[in-house]
Amino acid sequence: MIYGIFLIILGLLAIPSLLANKPSAKALLEKIVPFQGWIGVVFFIGGIFGVIQVILAIGWLTTWPIGWVFWLLVELCELFLGFLLGYGLIAQYALSKNETARAKGEQMLAKLLPWQGRLGIAAIVLGVLYTVLYVIH
């Protein structure tokens, strides 16, 4: 259940304009924003491992295909939003020594930036579904 809540928070960090009208939620997000880069890096690393786990569990496609696709969507959202939110730190610590890697990272960032709002909304929806499914199950 906590994972679903974290996914919702990740989505809210990606699209803070959704909370512009709610002062209490906006104040809470303003406290989290200084840690946004580190939160992004943690979710990016978690997304990498999550996508690997989803691929390794491809057998679920024959027994529980809806669950496998849901899991894949959650992990891809986590991976891409983590990359977007943590790119500054990723570029500073991991890509700064290699110009080719830095250029490829900037290309990927440029491709993903237009999708940030949609990915944020998807993360919120998936986080809510994840939490509801956890409570029901």
C-alpha distance (Angstrom), angle and dihedral (degrees) to the residues before:
residue distance angle dihedral
M1 . . .
I2 3.81 . .
Y3 3.80 89.1 .
G4 3.81 90.4 58.2
I5 3.81 90.5 50.7
F6 3.81 90.6 49.7
L7 3.80 89.2 50.8
I8 3.81 90.0 52.8
I9 3.82 90.3 50.2
L10 3.81 89.9 49.3
G11 3.79 89.8 52.8
L12 3.81 91.8 48.3
L13 3.81 90.5 51.2
A14 3.79 88.8 53.1
I15 3.82 93.7 53.3
P16 3.80 109.8 27.4
S17 3.81 91.1 163.2
L18 3.82 88.5 79.1
L19 3.79 89.5 68.9
A20 3.81 97.6 44.1
N21 3.83 91.3 108.9
K22 3.80 96.7 47.8
P23 3.83 110.1 74.5
S24 3.81 96.6 -171.1
A25 3.81 93.8 51.5
K26 3.79 90.9 42.0
A27 3.82 90.5 53.2
L28 3.80 90.4 51.6
L29 3.81 92.3 49.8
E30 3.80 90.9 48.4
K31 3.81 87.4 60.1
I32 3.81 91.0 52.1
V33 3.84 98.0 43.6
P34 3.84 95.3 81.1
F35 3.80 87.3 61.0
Q36 3.81 93.8 44.3
G37 3.80 94.1 107.7
W38 3.78 93.8 52.2
I39 3.80 91.6 43.7
G40 3.81 87.8 52.2
V41 3.80 92.7 49.9
V42 3.80 92.0 49.9
F43 3.80 91.7 49.7
F44 3.82 91.2 44.5
I45 3.81 91.6 54.4
G46 3.81 90.3 43.5
G47 3.80 89.1 49.6
I48 3.80 91.8 53.2
F49 3.79 91.5 53.2
G50 3.81 91.4 40.9
V51 3.81 93.5 54.2
I52 3.81 89.3 48.8
Q53 3.82 89.7 51.7
V54 3.80 91.6 48.8
I55 3.80 90.8 51.4
L56 3.80 91.3 48.1
A57 3.83 89.5 51.1
I58 3.79 93.9 53.2
G59 3.79 88.0 128.4
W60 3.81 86.7 78.9
L61 3.80 87.0 75.5
T62 3.81 89.0 75.8
T63 3.82 96.6 43.4
W64 3.82 105.6 28.1
P65 3.82 111.0 8.0
I66 3.83 96.6 165.7
G67 3.80 91.2 53.2
W68 3.80 91.7 48.3
V69 3.82 93.1 50.2
F70 3.82 90.5 46.6
W71 3.81 90.4 50.5
L72 3.82 90.8 48.2
L73 3.82 91.8 50.8
V74 3.81 91.4 49.4
E75 3.80 92.5 50.3
L76 3.82 94.2 45.2
C77 3.80 90.4 50.3
E78 3.79 89.7 49.1
L79 3.81 91.9 48.2
F80 3.81 97.7 47.7
L81 3.80 97.1 40.4
G82 3.78 90.3 45.7
F83 3.80 88.9 53.3
L84 3.81 92.5 47.9
L85 3.80 95.4 47.3
G86 3.79 95.6 40.1
Y87 3.80 99.4 39.5
G88 3.80 94.3 108.3
L89 3.79 92.0 57.8
I90 3.80 93.4 38.3
A91 3.81 90.2 53.8
Q92 3.80 92.3 44.6
Y93 3.79 97.8 49.5
A94 3.80 107.4 22.5
L95 3.80 107.5 25.5
S96 3.80 103.0 34.1
K97 3.81 96.4 90.3
N98 3.80 97.6 49.6
E99 3.81 117.9 57.5
T100 3.81 93.6 -166.2
A101 3.81 92.0 53.6
R102 3.80 90.6 45.4
A103 3.82 91.5 51.6
K104 3.82 91.5 49.2
G105 3.81 90.2 47.7
E106 3.80 90.8 52.3
Q107 3.81 90.3 48.6
M108 3.80 90.6 52.2
L109 3.80 90.5 46.6
A110 3.80 90.5 52.0
K111 3.82 90.4 51.1
L112 3.82 93.9 47.9
L113 3.83 100.3 42.4
P114 3.82 94.7 78.6
W115 3.81 88.0 53.8
Q116 3.82 96.3 50.1
G117 3.81 95.6 98.7
R118 3.79 93.6 46.8
L119 3.80 91.4 46.1
G120 3.80 89.5 49.8
I121 3.79 91.9 52.7
A122 3.80 90.2 45.5
A123 3.81 90.1 51.3
I124 3.80 90.8 51.6
V125 3.81 92.4 48.7
L126 3.81 92.8 44.9
G127 3.82 90.6 46.4
V128 3.81 91.5 52.3
L129 3.83 91.4 46.9
Y130 3.81 90.8 46.7
T131 3.80 91.2 51.6
V132 3.81 93.6 45.3
L133 3.81 91.9 48.0
Y134 3.80 89.9 49.0
V135 3.81 91.8 52.0
I136 3.82 92.8 45.9
H137 3.79 94.8 45.6
